[in-house]
Amino acid sequence: MIAGNWKLHKTVAEAEAYIQALLPRVSTADGVEVVICPAYLALQAMVDSTRGSRVAVYAQNMHQAPEGAFTGEVSAPMLCELDVGGVILGHSERRELFGETDRALQLKVPAALEAGLQPILCVGETEDERDRGDTERKLRHQVQEGLAKVPIERLGEIVIAYEPIWAIGTGRVATPAQAQEAMAFVRALVADRSRAEADKTRVLYGGSVKPDNAAELLALPDVDGALVGGASLDAESFATIVAAAG
Ligand code: PGA
């Protein structure tokens, strides 16, 4: 899976221009699940424009409740109504800037699954945590909390994105050794609950993935794809990353 997280970028008109440039460039990427994650307001337009193509459209967040007094939020049934295929949950920017908690994620991950949305649960350590030797402790906490209420037989359906926070938007990418070590650890955490499900779980790397470093990262044994921010905003550079996964 190669997923592009557009964050707070692209109006509907900009998204339309982008998708017309992207579709012909990824039409032959066999075996790669290509995902774009636009802002809420461009979801409907992107679902319509990608129908019949290999590109899936996911949201960047959702609320855990199906409805209620939660001003400014969007729910799983609302995303499903638009034919959105999945949702990023617990991105570090949601956690750091918007108070997203592990407790809410415990509910969001199973709520997305039950609604038929593919969840991408994001985890990752800060630079301080890595320097202190706390990377594994942080990952253990985030993975265990995020998956706590997922039934064991569905664990393998969750996509987990390992994104070292110090590598997001910084141009600093984890070394292959750092990425592989952390991602094998993430998979081992799933295996603590079910070895069979851990083999099915797809683990993505995120953090300054670019056309020139994608192939090396995607070749690592525990890397099943990438979550791409900045480099996904340009159709040509995103298509180059998709091609590196093919
Ligand atoms: P980046 O963002 O590729 O711009 O580092 C990755 C992400 O936030 O998912």
Residues whose N, C-alpha, C, O or C-beta is under 5 A from the ligand:
A	BS01	PGA	N5 A167 I168 G169 T170 G206 G207 S208 V209 L227 V228 G229 G230 A231
